[in-house]
Amino acid sequence: MESFIIHGPTIIDHRSAWSNGYIYVKQGKIADVGQDLTSKQFKGVKRYHLSESSFLLPGFIDLHIHGGYGVDVMDGTDKVYARLGKRLPEEGTTSYVATTITSSVEQTSRALHKAATYKEENGAATMLGIHLEGPFLSESKRGAQPSAHLQLPSVTQYETFQRFAKGKIKIITLAPELAGATELHKQLQKENVRTSVGHSNATYDEVLTFLEQEECDVNVTHLFNGMSGLHHREPGVVGVALSHDRLISELIVDGHHVHEGAIRGAYRAIGAKQLILITDAMRAKGMGDGNYELGGQQVIVSNGQARLEDGTLAGSVLKMNDAVDKMRSITGATWQEIVRMTSYNAAKSLQITKKKGRIAKNCDADFVVYQNDQLTETWCGGHRVYKRH
């Protein structure tokens, strides 16, 4: 594998930024980073120059994506991961967590097994694991999750799913008010699987009681969507997310799922340290308007919105670079804050910050380049896999 140096851009990490920076990539890893590269350093190594107005930052990590570009995780085929691996870098995503939807135990098990056994290709977005969104969800807050296959949280059922997934389930969305949720949460912590509170009608106190069972950080699945809302006498799941620093919240910034005022409010209340931009994308992403399928249900995509026949939002067609553009426009977030919300916080949730989510020595060479506020390049494992024409 080629070793090379990229020099000249402003390099952005979650804690710092430096102009006229350089990054030395060797065998798909970041071997060194620094500032003001001299001609004497790294003699004989191929060099790429970027203008001083360019920004280089960690590649995006999408923790919650059902599919896109014509494929869906529940299809349970190699084509799903080959297609996502190739196409996601076009939007700056260099790694992702394949997300299921509530379905039969048999179909879910097949999808988990395929996700676990797919052999990754070099020079593609990496599948980091599986986000099990369902079946342990509240009927009243199920959204587009099919009700026929919802279950109460069960350690036994989780263990069955995890066997099919060969240990690759990394996140489970869970409604904490359901019987069995606390027991499952405790088991997940033992196995370093991240609990994400979502599709829940829990009260504020129910969520706090749930969190007190285990002193650990948890995620919130798509903040504001599919959960008990904020009321001044009953703050609900949203109230806990906005007022406690042990929760890191996913956020869909597509202009449809969450009002700009709520996005701005979340940003001001808890800040970039506790937000993760996700797409929650389904197979219609990148495919245009039309009729599609999600969890055995017809989804109608029109004017950038994916909805069931009854009007319920059914995932999104959002791309990560568009989420970045909207977040910056709505909140004025800095590039360092964008790094936190698109990469570092996701890597932290997965406990992989030693290799993902940073521009740092020994991390994987996954990064993106922005020029004039537009995504121009994406690199996965030291391979340039996307260049804007």
C-alpha positions in Angstrom: 0.0 0.0 0.0 1.3 3.4 -1.0 2.7 5.8 1.7 2.1 9.4 1.2 1.8 12.9 2.8 -0.9 15.4 2.4 0.2 18.9 3.3 -1.1 22.4 3.3 -4.7 22.3 4.6 -6.1 23.3 8.0 -6.4 20.1 10.0 -9.4 19.8 12.3 -9.6 17.5 15.3 -12.2 17.4 18.0 -9.9 19.3 20.4 -7.7 21.4 18.1 -7.1 22.9 14.7 -3.8 23.8 13.0 -3.1 25.6 9.7 -0.6 24.5 7.1 -0.8 21.0 8.5 0.3 17.7 7.2 -0.7 14.1 7.6 1.6 11.2 6.8 -0.2 8.0 5.9 1.5 4.6 5.9 -0.2 1.2 5.3 -3.6 2.7 5.8 -2.8 4.3 9.1 -1.9 7.8 10.2 1.9 7.5 10.9 2.3 11.2 11.8 0.6 14.5 11.9 2.0 18.0 12.3 2.4 21.5 11.1 4.8 23.4 8.7 6.2 20.4 6.8 9.8 21.0 5.6 11.5 19.6 2.5 13.9 17.6 4.8 11.1 15.6 6.4 10.0 12.2 5.0 12.3 12.3 2.0 11.2 10.2 -0.9 7.6 9.9 0.3 5.0 11.0 -2.3 3.3 14.3 -1.5 -0.1 15.7 -2.2 -0.6 19.5 -1.7 -3.9 21.0 -0.7 -4.5 24.8 -0.5 -4.5 26.6 2.8 -8.2 27.2 2.4 -8.9 23.5 2.6 -10.0 21.7 5.7 -9.1 18.1 6.5 -11.1 16.3 9.2 -12.0 12.8 10.3 -14.3 10.8 8.1 -17.9 10.7 9.2 -19.3 7.8 11.2 -23.0 7.1 10.7 -24.3 5.3 13.8 -27.8 4.8 12.5 -28.4 3.9 8.9 -30.8 1.3 7.5 -29.7 1.5 4.0 -29.5 3.7 0.9 -28.8 3.6 -2.8 -31.3 0.9 -3.4 -30.3 -1.5 -0.6 -31.5 -2.2 3.0 -29.8 -4.0 5.9 -32.8 -6.3 6.2 -32.3 -7.5 2.6 -29.6 -9.8 4.1 -27.4 -9.9 1.1 -23.7 -9.2 0.2 -25.0 -6.5 -2.2 -26.1 -4.4 0.7 -22.6 -3.9 2.2 -20.8 -3.8 -1.2 -23.2 -1.0 -2.3 -23.0 1.0 1.0 -19.2 0.6 1.2 -18.9 2.1 -2.3 -21.5 4.9 -2.2 -21.3 6.2 1.4 -17.9 7.9 0.8 -19.7 10.2 -1.7 -21.3 11.9 1.3 -18.1 11.8 3.5 -19.1 8.6 5.5 -16.1 6.4 6.0 -17.7 4.0 8.5 -21.1 3.2 9.7 -23.2 0.9 11.9 -25.7 -1.2 10.0 -29.1 -0.7 11.5 -32.0 -3.2 11.6 -35.7 -2.5 11.8 -38.3 -4.5 13.8 -39.1 -7.7 11.9 -39.7 -11.4 12.5 -37.0 -13.2 14.6 -36.2 -15.3 11.5 -35.7 -12.4 9.2 -33.8 -10.4 11.8 -31.5 -13.4 12.5 -30.8 -13.8 8.8 -29.9 -10.1 8.4 -27.7 -10.2 11.5 -25.8 -13.2 10.2 -25.2 -11.6 6.8 -23.9 -8.4 8.4 -21.6 -10.4 10.6 -20.1 -12.6 7.9 -19.7 -10.1 5.0 -16.0 -9.7 4.0 -15.1 -6.1 3.9 -13.4 -4.7 0.8 -10.4 -2.3 0.9 -11.0 1.2 -0.1 -14.6 1.3 1.0 -16.7 2.6 4.0 -16.3 0.2 6.9 -19.2 -1.5 8.6 -18.3 -1.2 12.3 -21.1 -3.3 13.7 -24.8 -3.5 14.1 -27.4 -1.3 15.7 -30.4 -3.3 16.7 -33.3 -0.9 16.4 -36.2 -3.1 17.6 -37.9 -5.2 18.6 -37.7 -4.0 22.3 -39.7 -0.8 21.7 -42.9 0.9 22.9 -46.0 0.3 20.8 -47.1 3.9 21.4 -43.9 5.3 20.1 -43.0 2.8 17.4 -43.1 5.3 14.6 -42.5 3.3 11.4 -41.4 0.2 13.3 -43.9 -2.6 12.4 -46.0 -3.5 15.5 -46.5 -7.2 14.7 -43.0 -8.1 15.8 -42.5 -5.9 18.8 -41.3 -7.7 21.9 -40.7 -7.0 25.6 -36.9 -6.7 26.3 -35.4 -10.1 26.8 -31.9 -11.2 27.7 -32.5 -14.6 26.1 -33.7 -13.1 22.8 -30.8 -10.6 22.8 -28.4 -13.5 23.3 -29.9 -15.4 20.4 -29.6 -12.3 18.1 -26.0 -11.8 19.3 -25.1 -15.4 18.4 -26.4 -14.8 14.8 -24.5 -11.5 14.8 -21.3 -13.2 16.0 -20.9 -10.6 18.7 -21.2 -7.6 16.3 -24.3 -6.0 17.8 -22.8 -2.8 19.2 -25.9 -0.7 20.0 -29.5 -1.6 21.0 -32.4 0.8 21.0 -34.5 0.1 24.1 -37.6 1.6 25.7 -36.7 1.7 29.4 -40.3 1.7 30.7 -40.9 -1.9 29.4 -40.7 -4.9 31.6 -37.3 -6.6 31.2 -35.5 -3.4 30.1 -33.4 -3.0 33.2 -32.2 -6.6 33.1 -31.3 -6.3 29.5 -29.5 -3.0 30.1 -27.4 -4.6 32.8 -26.4 -7.4 30.5 -25.5 -5.0 27.7 -23.1 -3.2 30.0 -21.4 -6.4 31.0 -20.8 -7.0 27.3 -19.8 -3.4 26.4 -22.9 -3.1 24.1 -24.3 0.4 24.1 -27.8 1.0 25.2 -29.7 3.7 23.3 -33.0 5.0 24.8 -35.6 5.4 22.1 -39.0 4.6 20.7 -40.0 5.2 24.3 -43.0 6.7 26.2 -41.1 6.7 29.5 -41.5 9.5 32.0 -38.6 11.6 33.1 -38.4 9.7 36.4 -38.6 6.3 34.7 -35.6 7.2 32.6 -33.6 8.4 35.6 -34.5 5.2 37.5 -33.3 3.2 34.5 -30.0 5.1 34.3 -29.4 4.7 38.0 -29.2 0.9 37.6 -25.8 1.2 35.8 -23.4 4.1 36.1 -22.7 4.4 32.4 -23.2 6.7 29.5 -26.1 5.8 27.1 -27.2 7.1 23.7 -30.6 8.5 22.8 -32.0 7.3 19.5 -32.9 10.2 17.1 -33.6 12.9 19.7 -37.2 14.3 19.6 -38.5 11.5 17.3 -40.2 8.5 18.7 -40.2 9.5 22.4 -42.1 11.3 25.1 -41.7 15.0 24.5 -40.8 17.9 26.7 -43.5 19.4 29.0 -42.8 21.7 31.8 -44.5 19.4 34.3 -43.4 16.1 32.7 -40.1 16.5 30.8 -40.1 13.0 29.4 -37.2 11.4 27.5 -36.5 14.6 25.8 -36.1 16.4 29.1 -33.6 13.8 30.4 -31.6 14.1 27.2 -31.4 17.9 27.4 -30.6 18.0 31.1 -28.2 15.1 31.9 -24.7 14.8 30.7 -24.7 11.0 30.7 -26.8 10.9 27.5 -25.4 11.4 24.0 -28.2 12.1 21.6 -28.5 11.2 17.9 -30.1 13.9 15.8 -31.5 13.8 12.3 -30.9 17.2 10.7 -32.7 16.9 7.4 -35.3 19.7 7.7 -38.2 17.3 8.2 -37.7 15.2 11.3 -36.8 18.1 13.7 -37.7 21.8 13.5 -34.8 24.2 13.3 -35.8 25.7 16.6 -35.5 22.4 18.3 -32.2 21.7 16.7 -30.9 25.1 17.8 -32.3 24.5 21.3 -30.6 21.1 21.6 -27.3 22.6 20.4 -27.5 25.4 23.0 -28.7 23.2 25.8 -26.2 20.3 25.6 -23.8 21.3 23.0 -21.7 19.4 20.4 -20.2 17.2 23.1 -23.5 15.4 23.5 -24.9 15.3 19.9 -24.3 12.8 17.1 -25.5 13.6 13.6 -27.0 10.5 12.0 -29.0 9.9 8.8 -31.5 7.2 9.7 -31.4 6.7 6.0 -33.4 4.0 4.2 -33.0 2.4 0.8 -34.4 5.4 -1.1 -31.4 7.6 -0.3 -29.8 8.6 -3.5 -32.6 7.1 -5.6 -35.1 9.9 -6.1 -38.9 10.1 -5.5 -41.0 7.0 -5.8 -42.4 4.0 -3.9 -40.0 2.0 -1.7 -40.1 -0.6 1.1 -39.1 -0.5 4.7 -39.8 -3.4 7.2 -42.4 -4.8 4.8 -44.2 -1.5 4.6 -44.7 0.7 1.6 -42.8 4.0 1.8 -43.6 7.0 -0.4 -40.7 9.3 -1.0 -41.6 12.8 -2.2 -39.7 16.1 -2.0 -37.0 14.7 0.2 -39.4 13.0 2.7 -39.9 9.3 3.3 -43.4 8.5 4.7 -45.6 5.5 5.3 -49.0 5.6 3.6 -50.5 7.0 6.8 -48.0 9.9 6.7 -45.7 8.6 9.4 -42.0 9.5 8.8 -40.2 6.4 7.8 -36.5 7.0 8.1 -34.9 9.6 5.8 -33.0 10.1 2.5 -30.5 12.3 4.2 -26.8 12.3 3.3 -24.2 13.0 6.0 -22.6 16.0 4.1 -26.1 17.5 3.8 -26.6 17.1 7.6 -23.3 18.9 8.2 -24.3 21.7 5.9 -27.7 22.1 7.6 -26.2 21.9 11.1 -23.7 24.6 10.4 -26.3 26.8 8.8 -28.8 26.4 11.7 -26.5 26.6 14.6 -23.2 28.2 13.4 -21.3 25.2 14.7 -17.5 25.4 14.3 -15.6 22.8 12.3 -14.3 21.3 15.6 -17.8 20.9 16.8 -18.7 19.3 13.5 -15.9 16.8 14.1 -17.4 15.9 17.5 -20.9 15.5 16.1 -20.0 13.6 13.0 -17.2 11.4 14.1 -15.6 11.6 17.6 -18.7 11.2 19.6 -19.8 8.2 17.6 -16.4 6.6 18.0 -16.5 7.3 21.7 -19.9 5.6 21.9 -18.4 2.5 20.2 -15.2 2.7 22.4 -13.0 2.9 19.3 -11.4 6.4 19.6 -7.9 4.8 19.4 -8.5 4.0 15.8 -11.5 6.1 14.5 -12.9 9.6 14.9 -9.6 11.5 15.2 -6.8 12.8 13.1 -4.1 11.3 15.3 -1.1 9.0 15.1 -2.0 5.3 14.8 -5.6 6.0 13.8 -7.0 4.7 10.6 -6.5 7.0 7.7 -10.2 7.8 7.3 -10.7 11.5 6.5 -12.5 14.0 4.4 -11.5 17.3 2.7 -13.7 20.4 2.4 -13.0 23.3 0.1 -15.2 26.3 -0.1 -17.7 24.6 2.2 -18.1 21.7 -0.1 -17.0 18.1 0.4 -14.3 17.5 -2.2 -12.5 14.3 -1.2 -13.0 11.2 1.0 -10.3 8.8 2.0 -10.9 5.3 3.5 -8.0 3.4 5.0 -5.5 5.5 3.0 -7.4 5.1 -0.3 -8.9 8.1 -2.0 -12.3 6.7 -2.8 -14.2 9.9 -3.7 -13.1 13.1 -5.5 -15.6 15.8 -6.4 -15.4 16.7 -10.1 
